Amino acid sequence: MDRPHVRLSNVTRRFGLTVAVDHVSLEVPEGNFTTLLGPSGCGKTTVLRMIAGFYHPDEGDIFLRDVRVTDIPAHRRNAAMVFQEYALFPHMTIAENVGYGLRMRHVPQHAAVRRIQQTLELVGLSGQERKFPHQLSGGQQQRVALARALVVEPDVLLLDEPLSNLDAKLRVRVRTEIRQLQQQLGITAVYVTHDQEEALAISDRIAVMNRGRILQIGTPLEIYHRPANRFVADFVGLANFVEARVVGAGRVETQGGTLAVHDGAQSGTVTLLLRPEAIRLHRQPPNQTSNILRGRITSMSFLGTLARYWIDVNGMRWTVDVPSPGEDVLDGEVYLEVPPERIHVLQE
């Protein structure tokens, strides 16, 4: 991993008797886009606010590059934060909102005007300088909030669920714009969200949190295909969890039949993770005989780019996604083909 730009060492934060963040250690490489992902109340926003300097940790230390900033106030850390509620000043124009941080830093007027214009152009808001926030759409207001953070040229960009107030299609567009800007500027970013699709789509690395702790840190591919435990597997995407018993080298027995596995089944009882899109469906028994289970479709949903089937396999319910289904709808008895390399044995 590259040199850490942001580093948390064994950081804990309490609110009264509640432990919001519990001995968290995290390294964010320079120029990296790292996402803190987890359910509401897991501590991810508290971590972000400690990096910003808004909260002080009860234990542990925070470093920006190699400088310990644990006791340095927020206004001296050169970290900029984009809030969920945008936090724009309604009585100020767009230019005044974007330039507020420059004014607080006593940047000369001519230099401030130039940087405001450059930053508004960067986020696609040239020509909007004299408007007020209420005259802009939600997506444009979010860009103003982003411009206000970028104009001060921060070392670290912190984003706290910045897209939660946007509709679904606009979220996808704006998250792509944020990611492109981050890559264009090469800025280090720490992003907070509870949306697993969002995290997978834009992150270099994801830290999955629950109950104040980081359960796994990895690339989107690692988090999705090789989750560390059942919570991570269940939180990040749909999953089939199959209880199985090891019956031999690379072989397990499930409720629906015997399966060959490539991944770490040693002995005793294990839990298999199978993503819905990893399973193939057949109307007739395929020529191969291994890793084939027979089931019956109980329900189906057409989702445009895929068809999702719920299938009873000897009393156990499986979810299977068929991509690009066209108009061909399956029903009745089917055969599930489970590639051994797509079975992940959860180590708990």
C-alpha positions in Angstrom: 0.0 0.0 0.0 1.2 3.6 -0.7 2.3 5.9 2.0 -0.7 6.6 4.3 -2.1 10.1 4.1 -4.6 9.7 6.8 -3.9 7.3 9.7 -6.1 6.4 12.7 -4.3 4.4 15.4 -6.5 2.6 17.9 -9.1 5.4 18.0 -12.0 5.2 20.4 -14.9 7.7 20.9 -17.6 7.5 23.6 -20.8 9.5 24.0 -21.8 9.0 27.6 -22.0 5.2 28.2 -22.2 4.5 24.4 -19.1 3.5 22.6 -19.6 5.0 19.1 -16.1 4.1 17.8 -14.3 1.1 19.3 -10.5 0.9 18.9 -10.5 1.7 15.1 -7.2 1.7 13.1 -7.3 2.8 9.5 -4.8 3.9 6.9 -5.8 5.8 3.8 -3.1 6.1 1.1 -2.4 9.4 -0.6 -4.7 10.0 -3.5 -7.0 7.2 -2.5 -10.8 7.2 -2.4 -11.7 5.2 0.8 -15.3 4.6 1.8 -16.6 3.9 5.3 -19.6 1.7 4.8 -22.1 0.4 7.3 -25.6 0.7 8.8 -26.9 3.7 10.6 -25.3 4.1 14.0 -22.2 2.0 13.2 -19.8 4.9 13.9 -18.7 5.8 10.4 -19.7 9.5 10.6 -18.1 9.8 14.0 -14.8 8.5 12.5 -15.1 11.1 9.7 -15.8 13.9 12.2 -12.7 12.9 14.2 -10.6 13.1 11.1 -12.0 16.6 10.5 -11.3 17.6 14.1 -15.0 18.2 15.1 -14.7 15.4 17.7 -11.8 14.5 19.8 -11.0 10.8 20.4 -11.1 9.5 24.0 -8.3 7.2 23.1 -5.9 6.8 20.2 -4.3 9.1 17.7 -5.0 10.6 14.3 -2.3 11.5 11.8 -2.4 13.5 8.5 0.7 12.4 6.6 3.2 12.0 9.5 1.9 14.8 11.6 -0.1 13.9 14.8 -3.2 16.1 14.6 -5.2 14.6 17.5 -5.1 17.8 19.5 -5.0 20.2 16.5 -8.3 22.1 16.0 -10.4 21.6 12.9 -9.5 25.0 11.3 -5.8 24.1 11.3 -6.0 20.7 9.7 -6.6 21.7 6.1 -9.3 19.0 5.7 -12.6 20.1 4.1 -16.0 18.4 4.7 -19.0 18.1 2.5 -22.1 17.6 4.6 -25.3 15.6 4.0 -27.5 18.7 4.3 -25.2 20.8 2.0 -25.2 23.5 4.8 -25.3 26.4 2.2 -26.0 29.9 3.4 -29.4 30.9 1.9 -28.7 34.6 2.0 -25.4 34.3 0.1 -24.9 34.0 -3.6 -23.3 30.9 -5.0 -20.0 32.7 -5.4 -20.2 33.9 -1.8 -21.0 30.4 -0.6 -18.1 28.9 -2.5 -15.7 31.7 -1.4 -16.7 31.6 2.3 -13.7 29.4 3.3 -11.3 31.7 1.4 -12.6 34.7 3.2 -12.1 33.0 6.6 -8.5 32.3 5.5 -8.0 35.9 4.5 -7.2 35.1 0.9 -6.8 38.3 -1.2 -9.9 39.3 -3.1 -8.4 39.0 -6.6 -7.0 35.6 -5.9 -10.2 34.4 -4.3 -12.3 35.5 -7.3 -10.0 33.6 -9.6 -10.2 30.4 -7.5 -14.0 30.6 -7.2 -14.4 30.9 -10.9 -12.0 28.0 -11.6 -13.7 25.8 -9.0 -17.2 26.5 -10.3 -16.0 25.7 -13.8 -14.5 22.4 -12.4 -17.9 21.3 -11.0 -19.9 22.5 -14.0 -21.5 25.6 -12.5 -20.0 28.4 -14.5 -22.5 31.2 -15.0 -24.3 30.4 -11.7 -22.2 32.8 -9.5 -25.0 35.4 -8.8 -27.8 32.9 -8.1 -28.9 31.9 -4.6 -29.1 28.3 -3.4 -32.9 28.2 -3.6 -32.7 28.9 -7.3 -30.7 25.7 -8.0 -31.7 22.0 -8.2 -30.6 19.5 -5.5 -27.8 18.2 -7.7 -26.5 21.7 -8.3 -26.7 22.6 -4.6 -24.6 19.5 -3.9 -22.0 20.7 -6.5 -21.9 24.1 -4.7 -21.1 22.3 -1.4 -18.4 20.3 -3.2 -17.0 23.4 -4.8 -16.9 25.1 -1.4 -14.8 22.2 0.0 -12.5 22.1 -3.0 -11.8 25.8 -3.4 -9.7 25.9 -0.2 -7.4 23.2 -1.8 -7.6 20.8 1.2 -5.2 18.0 1.8 -8.1 15.7 2.6 -11.7 15.8 1.3 -14.3 14.3 3.7 -17.8 13.5 2.5 -20.6 12.6 4.8 -23.4 10.8 2.9 -23.4 13.7 0.4 -26.0 12.1 -2.0 -28.7 11.0 0.4 -31.0 13.9 -0.4 -30.9 13.2 -4.2 -33.2 10.9 -6.2 -31.9 7.6 -7.4 -30.8 8.6 -11.0 -29.3 11.9 -9.9 -27.3 10.0 -7.2 -25.7 7.8 -9.8 -24.7 10.9 -11.9 -23.4 13.0 -9.1 -21.4 10.1 -7.5 -19.7 9.5 -10.8 -18.9 13.3 -11.1 -17.4 13.2 -7.5 -15.3 10.2 -8.4 -14.0 11.8 -11.6 -13.2 15.0 -9.8 -11.3 13.1 -7.1 -9.3 11.2 -9.7 -8.6 14.4 -11.8 -7.3 16.3 -8.8 -5.6 13.4 -7.2 -7.0 14.3 -3.8 -7.3 12.0 -0.9 -10.9 11.4 0.0 -12.8 9.6 2.8 -16.4 9.0 2.0 -19.2 7.9 4.3 -22.3 6.0 3.1 -24.7 3.2 4.0 -25.4 2.4 0.3 -23.4 -0.6 -0.6 -23.9 -0.1 -4.4 -22.5 3.4 -4.1 -19.5 2.2 -2.2 -18.7 -0.6 -4.7 -19.1 1.8 -7.6 -16.7 4.6 -6.6 -14.2 3.4 -4.1 -10.6 2.3 -4.3 -11.0 0.7 -0.8 -13.9 0.1 1.5 -13.9 -0.2 5.2 -17.0 -2.1 6.4 -18.1 -1.0 9.9 -20.6 -2.3 12.5 -21.1 -1.4 16.1 -18.1 0.9 16.2 -15.6 -1.4 14.7 -14.1 -2.0 11.3 -14.8 -5.6 10.2 -13.0 -5.7 6.9 -10.9 -3.4 4.7 -10.4 -4.2 1.1 -11.0 -3.4 -2.6 -14.6 -3.5 -3.8 -13.8 -6.9 -5.4 -12.3 -8.3 -2.2 -15.2 -7.1 -0.1 -17.8 -8.5 -2.5 -16.3 -11.8 -3.5 -14.2 -12.6 -0.4 -16.1 -11.1 2.6 -14.4 -11.7 6.0 -17.6 -12.8 7.7 -21.4 -13.2 7.4 -22.2 -9.7 8.3 -20.0 -8.2 5.5 -21.3 -10.8 3.0 -24.9 -10.0 3.9 -24.5 -6.2 4.1 -22.7 -5.9 0.8 -25.0 -7.3 -1.9 -27.5 -10.2 -2.0 -26.3 -13.6 -0.8 -27.3 -17.2 -0.4 -26.0 -18.6 2.8 -25.9 -22.4 2.7 -25.1 -24.6 5.7 -23.0 -27.5 4.8 -20.9 -30.4 6.2 -17.5 -31.3 5.0 -17.5 -34.9 3.7 -14.1 -35.0 2.1 -11.3 -33.1 0.5 -13.0 -30.2 -1.4 -16.5 -31.7 -1.0 -19.4 -30.6 1.2 -22.9 -31.9 1.7 -25.8 -29.4 1.7 -29.5 -29.9 2.1 -29.9 -29.9 -1.7 -27.0 -32.2 -2.5 -23.2 -32.6 -2.6 -21.0 -29.7 -3.9 -17.3 -29.5 -4.8 -15.6 -26.4 -3.4 -12.2 -24.8 -4.1 -12.2 -22.6 -1.1 -11.0 -23.6 2.3 -13.4 -26.2 3.6 -11.4 -28.2 6.2 -13.8 -30.2 8.4 -17.0 -30.0 10.4 -19.9 -27.6 9.6 -19.3 -24.6 7.4 -21.3 -21.8 5.8 -21.1 -21.3 2.1 -21.7 -18.0 0.4 -23.1 -18.0 -3.1 -23.9 -14.7 -4.9 -27.2 -14.9 -6.9 -25.5 -14.0 -10.2 -22.9 -16.8 -9.8 -25.5 -19.6 -10.2 -26.6 -20.7 -13.6 -30.1 -22.0 -14.4 -31.0 -24.8 -16.8 -34.4 -26.1 -17.9 -32.9 -29.6 -18.5 -30.2 -31.5 -16.6 -26.8 -30.3 -18.0 -24.3 -32.9 -19.3 -22.0 -32.5 -16.3 -23.1 -34.2 -13.1 -21.1 -32.4 -10.5 -22.4 -29.3 -8.6 -25.9 -29.6 -10.1 -28.9 -29.2 -7.8 -32.5 -29.7 -8.7 -35.1 -27.1 -7.6 -38.5 -25.6 -8.3 -39.2 -21.9 -9.0 -41.5 -20.4 -6.4 -41.5 -16.8 -7.6 -39.8 -14.4 -10.0 -39.3 -10.6 -10.4 -38.3 -9.0 -13.7 -35.9 -6.1 -13.0 -35.0 -5.1 -16.6 -31.4 -6.0 -16.8 -31.9 -9.2 -14.9 -34.6 -11.7 -13.8 -34.5 -12.7 -10.1 -35.8 -16.1 -9.2 -36.6 -17.6 -5.8 -36.1 -21.4 -6.0 -37.0 -24.1 -3.5 -34.1 -26.6 -3.3 -35.2 -29.5 -1.1 -36.9 -27.2 1.3 -34.3 -24.5 1.2 -34.9 -21.1 -0.6 -32.2 -19.9 -3.0 -32.0 -16.6 -4.9 -30.7 -16.7 -8.4 -30.2 -13.8 -10.8 -30.3 -14.4 -14.6 -28.7 -11.4 -16.5 -30.1 -10.2 -19.8 -33.2 -12.4 -19.6 -34.9 -11.0 -22.7 -38.5 -12.3 -22.8 -37.7 -15.8 -21.9 -39.2 -16.5 -18.4 -38.5 -19.8 -16.6 -41.0 -21.6 -14.4 -41.5 -25.0 -12.8 -38.6 -27.4 -12.3 -35.0 -26.1 -13.0 -31.4 -27.2 -12.4 -28.9 -25.0 -10.6 -25.3 -25.2 -11.7 -23.0 -23.9 -9.0 -19.4 -23.3 -10.2 -16.9 -24.4 -7.5 -14.8 -21.4 -8.0 -17.7 -19.1 -7.1 -18.4 -20.7 -3.8 -16.9 -18.8 -0.9 -16.5 -20.6 2.5 -17.0 -18.2 5.3 -14.4 -18.4 8.0 -16.2 -17.3 11.2 
